[in-house]
Amino acid sequence: MEAYDAIVVGSGPNGFAAAILLQQQGLQTLLIEGADTLGGGMRTKEITLPGFKHDICSAIHPMALASPFLSTLPLAEHGLQFVFAPNEVAHPLDTEHAAILQRDLEQTALGLGKDSSAYKALFEPFVKQWDDLSQAVLGPLRFPRNPILMAKFGLKALPSAAMMAKTFETTEAKALWAGLCAHGIQPLENLTTAAIGIMLGTVGHRFGWPMAVGGSQAVADALASYFQAIGGNIQTDYWVDDVNQLPNHKVLLLDMTPKQVLNIKGLALRTGYRNQLKAYRQGLGVFKMDWALSDPIPFRNPAVMQSSTVHLGGTYEEIARAEYHTAQGRIPDAPYVLLSQQSLFDSTRAPAGKHTAWAYCHVPHGSTADCTKIIENQIERFAPGFKDTILAKHTFNTQQMESYNPNYVGGDINGGVMDLAQLYTRPSFSLTPYRTSNKNVYIASSSTPPGGGVHGMCGFHAARMALEDHFNVKINLQWQELC
Ligand SMILES: Cc1cc2nc3c(=O)[nH]c(=O)nc-3n(C[C@H](O)[C@H](O)[C@H](O)COP(=O)(O)OP(=O)(O)OC[C@H]3O[C@@H](n4cnc5c(N)ncnc54)[C@H](O)[C@@H]3O)c2cc1C
């Protein structure tokens, strides 16, 4: 049997990032994927009608652009192209007004009227100093390179989204803020929910919220192509359940959540460590929908049709209520819906003249409720006539999502709750939570810092630890000098 320096199990963005960093450092690396296609949360498939390409999981890629590691890879040479809509995010309101997040911070702030200065004051320092901020927020806890900036970030990010919403007066600015913070999939009253809003707004202004031409699968395909070009090996269709059956290797990195890690035989993890993994908390789930459409979604406000991402849910108060009710185990009548209309900006997604749409709402963990009606009603509310454009649709409840990808436990797309207690010390209470109690085994998934999203930084840090511990290779954390 062939011997490898490293085996990485799971081909999500984190599995790929880990495998690539290891291979770049000269380690013979095998990447194993259980499914028959690569990509984890980056797959695109025809699941409604022939010719309509739908992103099954991730669709929008600000975090891939902002990733200090993925952004250093020559993925354009391996076929990856991003496309940007004129607006990054739109948040329509019943009044027919919409708050619009544009790449240009100044323009966005101007559109928020009385809240112009407050909005600019919140985001400007972080947009300008993203390089310093990213070192601190996209990895494990460590002493920041720019402590003053981090103190500023801490003051604004540690509070709840609800507390920070008081910074704004207008319905538009408050709603835009709610939509950004609600990506954290938690009640907006929870501490640190402001952090996700600040980070997503900051990367929106700094990098934009693009889509991959052809779908998110193009990100996975480019990562696979680059990994193989530098000598990496890939095996698909192999669900790992016993490490003793793997080819020989020195280190093993798992792009998996604690629940899956606990089920793998032969890992020889200590009881105390296993107990920490058992105590790890998963978060709320999602109900996901995809549509094949005869026409673009007829949003009442034309600026919304110029946006790749649309946040639906109305005012700050409505979104806060919906997220609170979901956390209480209820399905809200009018959920917060995240929607993307990729085919408007990427003609490869649908047959000529036709369109696709992608959306999800948050639901209780493990819920099997069918949210089709409430999601479609929420779209119709801001785009009368939407329902008449539907040619076909596909849905995933939380359990179908988990069967599709076992990393989405109970429909949780962030690999575990990203609250104060689990933000930096996930999945175990350690400053280096990528290490397990077995010195040859590492966790590399979004269940480690910095958590969910297509950025690969969890995998990068796990591989960095393995390189340091076993191969005497120290990776420079000055991002600009990474490769
Ligand atoms: C509906 C939805 C929408 C999303 N939207 C966005 C978005 O727009 N932008 C964004 O940045 N993020 C988005 N995300 C989140 C993002 O997809 C995830 O955070 C990210 O994919 C996590 O990466 P990962 O590498 O940790 O795990 P994953 O991408 O989940 O990959 C894990 C891989 O490991 C494999 N695997 C697991 N167990 C085994 C085993 N035993 N043997 C072999 N293989 C195994 C799985 O098959 C899977 O391919 C979304 C997710 C979902 C579900």
The ligand as an SDF file (V2000), in Angstrom:
LIG
                    3D

 53 58  0  0  0  0  0  0  0  0999 V2000
  -27.2160   26.0860    2.1900 C   0  0  0  0  0  0  0  0  0  0  0  0
  -25.8360   26.6140    2.5050 C   0  0  0  0  0  0  0  0  0  0  0  0
  -25.4950   27.8790    2.0810 C   0  0  0  0  0  0  0  0  0  0  0  0
  -24.2140   28.3800    2.3400 C   0  0  0  0  0  0  0  0  0  0  0  0
  -23.8610   29.5960    1.8160 N   0  0  0  0  0  0  0  0  0  0  0  0
  -22.5880   30.0290    1.9400 C   0  0  0  0  0  0  0  0  0  0  0  0
  -22.1410   31.1490    1.1750 C   0  0  0  0  0  0  0  0  0  0  0  0
  -22.8750   31.7030    0.3490 O   0  0  0  0  0  0  0  0  0  0  0  0
  -20.8580   31.5690    1.3610 N   0  0  0  0  0  0  0  0  0  0  0  0
  -19.9830   30.9300    2.2210 C   0  0  0  0  0  0  0  0  0  0  0  0
  -18.8410   31.3680    2.3570 O   0  0  0  0  0  0  0  0  0  0  0  0
  -20.3890   29.8310    2.9190 N   0  0  0  0  0  0  0  0  0  0  0  0
  -21.6470   29.3510    2.7780 C   0  0  0  0  0  0  0  0  0  0  0  0
  -22.0480   28.1930    3.4060 N   0  0  0  0  0  0  0  0  0  0  0  0
  -21.1500   27.5790    4.3940 C   0  0  0  0  0  0  0  0  0  0  0  0
  -20.0100   26.8040    3.7680 C   0  0  0  0  0  0  0  0  0  0  0  0
  -20.4680   25.9850    2.7190 O   0  0  0  0  0  0  0  0  0  0  0  0
  -19.3430   25.9540    4.8470 C   0  0  0  0  0  0  0  0  0  0  0  0
  -19.0340   26.7430    5.9700 O   0  0  0  0  0  0  0  0  0  0  0  0
  -18.0660   25.3270    4.3250 C   0  0  0  0  0  0  0  0  0  0  0  0
  -18.3200   24.5340    3.1880 O   0  0  0  0  0  0  0  0  0  0  0  0
  -17.4270   24.4800    5.4090 C   0  0  0  0  0  0  0  0  0  0  0  0
  -16.2560   23.9340    4.8750 O   0  0  0  0  0  0  0  0  0  0  0  0
  -15.5990   22.6110    5.4570 P   0  0  0  0  0  0  0  0  0  0  0  0
  -14.4210   22.3320    4.6280 O   0  0  0  0  0  0  0  0  0  0  0  0
  -15.3920   22.7730    6.9270 O   0  0  0  0  0  0  0  0  0  0  0  0
  -16.7040   21.4640    5.2980 O   0  0  0  0  0  0  0  0  0  0  0  0
  -17.5690   21.0030    4.0370 P   0  0  0  0  0  0  0  0  0  0  0  0
  -17.5200   21.9900    2.9540 O   0  0  0  0  0  0  0  0  0  0  0  0
  -18.8960   20.6370    4.5760 O   0  0  0  0  0  0  0  0  0  0  0  0
  -16.8150   19.6980    3.5270 O   0  0  0  0  0  0  0  0  0  0  0  0
  -16.6920   18.5270    4.2910 C   0  0  0  0  0  0  0  0  0  0  0  0
  -16.4430   17.3790    3.3240 C   0  0  0  0  0  0  0  0  0  0  0  0
  -16.0080   16.2390    4.0730 O   0  0  0  0  0  0  0  0  0  0  0  0
  -16.6120   15.0780    3.5160 C   0  0  0  0  0  0  0  0  0  0  0  0
  -16.6400   14.0600    4.5540 N   0  0  0  0  0  0  0  0  0  0  0  0
  -17.2300   14.1570    5.7590 C   0  0  0  0  0  0  0  0  0  0  0  0
  -17.0750   13.0100    6.4520 N   0  0  0  0  0  0  0  0  0  0  0  0
  -16.3490   12.1740    5.6620 C   0  0  0  0  0  0  0  0  0  0  0  0
  -15.8630   10.8440    5.8240 C   0  0  0  0  0  0  0  0  0  0  0  0
  -16.0740   10.1270    6.9320 N   0  0  0  0  0  0  0  0  0  0  0  0
  -15.1780   10.2860    4.7950 N   0  0  0  0  0  0  0  0  0  0  0  0
  -14.9350   10.9740    3.6650 C   0  0  0  0  0  0  0  0  0  0  0  0
  -15.3820   12.2390    3.4600 N   0  0  0  0  0  0  0  0  0  0  0  0
  -16.0750   12.8400    4.4470 C   0  0  0  0  0  0  0  0  0  0  0  0
  -17.9930   15.5560    3.1170 C   0  0  0  0  0  0  0  0  0  0  0  0
  -18.5710   14.7000    2.1450 O   0  0  0  0  0  0  0  0  0  0  0  0
  -17.6880   16.9440    2.5650 C   0  0  0  0  0  0  0  0  0  0  0  0
  -17.4060   16.8880    1.1850 O   0  0  0  0  0  0  0  0  0  0  0  0
  -23.2930   27.6240    3.1080 C   0  0  0  0  0  0  0  0  0  0  0  0
  -23.6310   26.3350    3.5160 C   0  0  0  0  0  0  0  0  0  0  0  0
  -24.8880   25.8180    3.1920 C   0  0  0  0  0  0  0  0  0  0  0  0
  -25.2160   24.4070    3.5720 C   0  0  0  0  0  0  0  0  0  0  0  0
  1  2  1  0
  2  3  1  0
  2 52  2  0
  3  4  2  0
  4  5  1  0
  4 50  1  0
  5  6  2  0
  6  7  1  0
  6 13  1  0
  7  8  2  0
  7  9  1  0
  9 10  1  0
 10 11  2  0
 10 12  1  0
 12 13  2  0
 13 14  1  0
 14 15  1  0
 14 50  1  0
 15 16  1  0
 16 17  1  0
 16 18  1  0
 18 19  1  0
 18 20  1  0
 20 21  1  0
 20 22  1  0
 22 23  1  0
 23 24  1  0
 24 25  2  0
 24 26  1  0
 24 27  1  0
 27 28  1  0
 28 29  2  0
 28 30  1  0
 28 31  1  0
 31 32  1  0
 32 33  1  0
 33 34  1  0
 33 48  1  0
 34 35  1  0
 35 36  1  0
 35 46  1  0
 36 37  1  0
 36 45  1  0
 37 38  2  0
 38 39  1  0
 39 40  1  0
 39 45  2  0
 40 41  1  0
 40 42  2  0
 42 43  1  0
 43 44  2  0
 44 45  1  0
 46 47  1  0
 46 48  1  0
 48 49  1  0
 50 51  2  0
 51 52  1  0
 52 53  1  0
M  END
$$$$
